[in-house]
């Protein structure tokens, strides 16, 4: 049955295998970041509100653009101080109403809040409350609040302030932050995190500073940051990749004008922190008579730049991430799942690609998948493996293209010859019969989840199949591309495997309904 489960994998020689080099020292980063946070806590001497920029759990963006960064680095660091810490989770009302989704996990922000609470509790971190920022009453926000309350989670409301952040006298008054609920906290280190960007974490911290002062409590504020990296150039690919990740938020990296004026040093920050800095400065001056920070860069705690060990490696990884974001946005437009301003987002991503010279050649899997599709006239798929080999898969009567490529990739990783059929046709055919005859499916080919389940069953009696299952973890961080938009089932499998997936922004058929 040679070729029935895909075809012989093809080796596309890569001159540049830098994607697979480690470019970041994770241990050094944790050590330096932890030390700097402790210094910041000591400098305020009482209570610290620590805003966590980016994702506290599962920071896959950081792990993609900084090869060697572990997605759980931040939470491991926090666990060292868990007896002192409590957590506030901020979520914007608009995100609840719009069912905004976290792109890397595919779940809505409100569901992500519940996932975060469970995850924090499982590792012994105390979640004190949830705050709904820019709160407005709606059926969605009311239902979410009722659900949290029924689960024993305290919920607070913060409100939009007119002309924010320009009208500082209004913001720093009883008619501004004063209208927000005061969030009851009990521990010296209060970590403010969120399911995604734009959730109002900094405003939550600043509001709490205002309320704490009214109650006679001395406290401080700092921001745990990862991106942009302040001591890298403004147009460094790592910082440009951050702009690509937040293209839907209109975030823009900028030279910090306050830091330049205060120290004569060029550092990189982003527009929202620069815009809000006068508010933070005014609050500190009102509370203490002076501000401990002269710039947005000062208020951040970000040692990531000092842990980069291979600039070429992180630059190449960042270029691939920018390209990946562009394909994701194009597919969202094709599927109708994109934001209302998806065309503007795609245009911005195109500009960012040009800024650092990103082309499809930065991801060899793209050319390989499209070449195979052109040659066969059917959907095709390609995976770039850690050793630089690009494995392709074509559509066959037994397997879809992504399933064929996945099987061929596992064979290559396990050093199994392509002639070996890991899943005999007599096992696949009854599954196809079940799908079509009894389950009402029109497509008899095995999806990737069905393939893996079948492969796991075969592994009970076949050592080769067992060897391929053991290689699944080796796919983490690999680049893959499909010549057509995949089903949600296949997309989710590759997400779970940690594969960086892109697709051409088109469907296999011209049907109107593809779900």
Secondary structure, DSSP 4 states (H G I P E B T S, - for coil): -TTTTS--------S--GGGS--B-HHHHHHHHHHHHHHHHHHHSSEEEEEE-S-SS--HHHHHHSTT--TTHHHHHHHTTTTTEEEEEEEEHHHHHTT-EETTTTEEHHHHHHHHHHHHHHTT-EEEEEEEET----HHHHHHHHHHHHTT--EEE----TTTTT-HHHHTSTTTGGGSPPPP--SSEEEEEESSTTS-HHHHHHHHHHHHHHTT--EEEEEE--SS-TTS-TT-HHHHHHHHHTGGGT--EEE-HHHHHHHS---EEEHHHHHHHHHHHHHHHHHHSS-S-SSHHHHEE--GGGGB--HHHHHHHHHHHHHHHHHHHHHHHHHT-S-TTHHHHHHHHHHHHHHHT--GGGSHHHHHHHHHHHHHSS-EEEEE-TTS-EEEEE--SSB-HHHHHHHHHHHHHTT--TT--SS-HHHHHHHHHIIIIIS--S--SBPHHHHHHHHHHHTTT-HHHHHHHTTGGGGTT-EEEESSPPPHHHHHHHHHTT-EEEE-SS-SS--S---
